[in-house]
Amino acid sequence: MFASSDYVDAPFAHSVWLGGLFSPEAFIAATRQAVAQQNEWALEQLVLVAQVANKKQKLPPNTFIFEGLAMMGAMWDDERGCLTMSNETISHLGSAWFTWKNMSLEDPDAVSDPSLKIIHIPV
């Protein structure tokens, strides 16, 4: 666990257990606001990219680490890097990375590339 001042000073270096927060959706909204303010971006330009942490990858900028997330009816296959069907009711994920990206700075061709396997989920 970390002291609150540690997280304020270096939020990208610590993980957070979302289930332990009274209002996790407010915390995620606050991460969006913090990234927008730090980079001087408009809130409307930011999109959230969530991924299961890959130990081989370097942590992207503007990324927050969350622990304790679980899925129902599926599990994460680390070797193939994708979701697979599961007979288990609940499967626990490792670390999840929530990265805020500025869509106005992204390559438009990359955003529309169907091979990226991006799923848009309304929140």
C-alpha positions as CSV (number, residue, x, y, z in Angstrom):
1,M,0.0,0.0,0.0
2,F,1.1,3.6,-0.4
3,A,0.7,6.8,1.5
4,S,-1.6,9.3,-0.1
5,S,1.3,11.8,-0.7
6,D,3.2,9.2,-2.7
7,Y,0.3,8.8,-5.1
8,V,-0.1,12.6,-5.5
9,D,3.6,13.0,-6.2
10,A,3.9,10.1,-8.6
11,P,0.5,8.7,-9.7
12,F,1.8,6.7,-12.7
13,A,4.1,4.7,-10.5
14,H,1.5,3.1,-8.2
15,S,-1.4,0.8,-8.7
16,V,-4.9,1.4,-7.3
17,W,-7.6,-1.2,-6.3
18,L,-10.7,0.3,-7.8
19,G,-13.0,-1.9,-5.7
20,G,-11.6,-0.2,-2.6
21,L,-12.8,3.2,-3.6
22,F,-16.1,4.7,-2.6
23,S,-16.7,6.1,-6.1
24,P,-14.4,4.4,-8.7
25,E,-16.1,6.2,-11.6
26,A,-15.2,9.6,-10.0
27,F,-11.6,8.5,-9.6
28,I,-11.4,7.5,-13.3
29,A,-12.9,10.9,-14.2
30,A,-10.3,12.6,-12.1
31,T,-7.5,10.8,-13.9
32,R,-8.9,12.1,-17.2
33,Q,-9.0,15.6,-15.8
34,A,-5.4,15.3,-14.4
35,V,-4.0,14.1,-17.8
36,A,-5.9,16.9,-19.6
37,Q,-4.5,19.6,-17.2
38,Q,-1.0,18.2,-17.2
39,N,-0.8,18.1,-21.0
40,E,-3.0,21.2,-21.7
41,W,-5.5,19.1,-23.7
42,A,-9.3,19.6,-23.9
43,L,-11.3,17.0,-22.1
44,E,-13.4,16.3,-25.2
45,Q,-10.3,15.1,-27.1
46,L,-9.4,12.4,-24.6
47,V,-10.4,8.8,-25.0
48,L,-9.7,5.9,-22.6
49,V,-7.8,2.9,-23.8
50,A,-7.9,0.0,-21.4
51,Q,-5.6,-3.0,-21.7
52,V,-4.4,-5.9,-19.6
53,A,-0.9,-5.2,-18.6
54,N,1.8,-6.8,-20.7
55,K,4.9,-7.4,-18.7
56,K,7.0,-7.2,-21.9
57,Q,5.8,-3.6,-22.8
58,K,6.9,-0.4,-21.3
59,L,4.2,1.6,-19.5
60,P,2.8,4.1,-21.9
61,P,2.6,7.8,-20.9
62,N,-0.6,9.0,-19.2
63,T,-1.3,5.5,-17.9
64,F,-2.8,4.6,-14.6
65,I,-2.5,1.1,-13.2
66,F,-5.5,-0.7,-11.6
67,E,-5.5,-4.0,-9.7
68,G,-8.2,-6.4,-8.7
69,L,-10.4,-6.3,-11.8
70,A,-12.4,-9.4,-12.8
71,M,-14.4,-10.6,-15.8
72,M,-17.5,-12.8,-16.0
73,G,-17.7,-15.5,-18.6
74,A,-14.3,-14.9,-20.1
75,M,-10.7,-15.0,-19.3
76,W,-7.5,-13.2,-20.5
77,D,-5.1,-15.4,-22.4
78,D,-1.6,-13.9,-21.8
79,E,0.1,-15.9,-24.5
80,R,-2.3,-14.9,-27.3
81,G,-3.1,-11.4,-25.9
82,C,-6.9,-11.8,-26.2
83,L,-10.1,-12.8,-24.5
84,T,-11.1,-16.4,-24.5
85,M,-14.3,-18.2,-23.4
86,S,-14.2,-19.6,-19.9
87,N,-16.3,-22.1,-17.9
88,E,-15.4,-20.1,-14.8
89,T,-18.0,-17.7,-13.5
90,I,-15.4,-15.1,-12.7
91,S,-11.8,-14.8,-13.7
92,H,-9.4,-12.3,-12.2
93,L,-7.2,-10.1,-14.3
94,G,-3.7,-9.1,-13.4
95,S,-2.9,-5.4,-13.6
96,A,-4.9,-3.3,-16.1
97,W,-3.6,-0.2,-17.7
98,F,-5.9,2.7,-18.3
99,T,-4.3,5.1,-20.8
100,W,-5.8,8.5,-21.8
101,K,-5.0,9.4,-25.4
102,N,-5.6,12.6,-27.3
103,M,-7.4,11.6,-30.4
104,S,-6.6,14.8,-32.2
105,L,-2.9,13.8,-32.0
106,E,-3.4,10.2,-33.2
107,D,-2.8,9.1,-36.7
108,P,-6.3,9.0,-38.4
109,D,-5.3,6.0,-40.5
110,A,-4.3,4.0,-37.4
111,V,-7.6,4.9,-35.6
112,S,-9.7,3.6,-38.5
113,D,-7.5,0.5,-39.0
114,P,-9.8,-2.5,-38.6
115,S,-6.9,-4.8,-37.6
116,L,-6.4,-3.0,-34.3
117,K,-9.3,-5.0,-32.7
118,I,-10.6,-2.0,-30.9
119,I,-14.0,-2.4,-29.2
120,H,-15.9,0.7,-28.4
121,I,-17.9,0.2,-25.2
122,P,-20.2,3.0,-24.0
123,V,-19.6,3.9,-20.4
